[in-house]
Amino acid sequence: MYAIIQTGSKQYKIEEGGTYEIELLSDINDGIVEFKEILLLNDGNKIIVGKPFVDNCKVNAEVVEQVKGPKVITYKYKERKNSRRKKGHRQKYLKIKVNKIELI
């Protein structure tokens, strides 16, 4: 059984028991996250496609930890102007473990 969920502006294909890194969320209740924006659900026998979301379906997951991604370096340079700027950024992610995909 797998589902395609939408969180933030990204979509993820998830399965029960899997661990995934998603965008950082602000509404975490006691380390448990519930996703209700399911775009597609495959339970092995049939595929349910939402219009735009699947009704009566939710995904329960628990937060494992907060992690940082790799450092991305940006460099601006203007020739002959002695203008150089170097910046670095590390995106924060939320590592989750999917417990259950349930169709109500």
N, C-alpha and C positions, 0 to 999 in steps of 0.2 A: 504494500500500500504506500502510495506517495501522494504528495500534494504540491501545488505551486502556490506560494503565498506572496503577498505584497506587503512590504514594510518600508516605510520611508518612500523613496522613489525607485526602489529596486525590487526585483522579483527573484525568489529562490525556490529551487526544487528540493523538497525535504522528504525524508523518510523517518519512520519511527525508529528510535534508538540512535540516530545519527547526531553528530555534533557539528555545528556550523558557526561561522563568524558573520554576524549581521551588523548593520549600522547601530550606533549607540542609541538606546531608547531612554526616555525620561520617566516613563510610568512603569516602574518595576515594583511589584507588591510581594515582599518577603521572598525574593528570588524566584518568583514564578511569573511567567509571561504567557499571555493568551492572545493568539492571533485569530481574528475573525474575518480578515480580508483574504479569503481563499479563492483563487481564480480557477483552479482545476483540481479535481480529486479523482484518483484512480484507485479503486479498492480491489483490483485483481480481476473482477468480473466485468465491470462497466466503468466508463469514464463519464464523469459529470463535469460539464463546463458551465461556469457561472455567467450571468448576464447582468452586471459585470462580475458579481461575486456569487459563490455558491451559498444558498440559504441553508440554515440549520446545520452548519458545519463549523468546527473550531479546532485549533491545534494548541495543545498544552505543552509548554516547555519550561525547563528550569535553567536558571542562569548559572553557568559554571564559573566564569570569571570575566573581568574586563581586561582586554589586551590592546596593545598598540601595534599598528602595522609598521611596515618598513619605512625608513626615512626617505622622503622625496625632497630633492634639492632643486631649487629654481635659481637661475643665475641670469641677471640682466646685465647687459653690457652695451655701452654706446661707444663706438670707435672714435678716436681722436678727441674725446671729451673728458677723459680720466674719470668716467662714471661707471662704477661697478657696484652691483648689489647681489649679495648671496643670501638666500633664505632657505630654511629647512622646515619640514612639516611632517608630523607623524599622526596619522588618523587613528582615532580610538574606535575599537570595535567591541561588541558584546559576544562572548562565546556562549552558546546555548546548547542544551541537549534536549532533543525532542522526546517527550514521554509518550504522548498519545495523539493520534489523529482520529477524531470522532465525528460521526455523522449522526445528528440527533433526529 
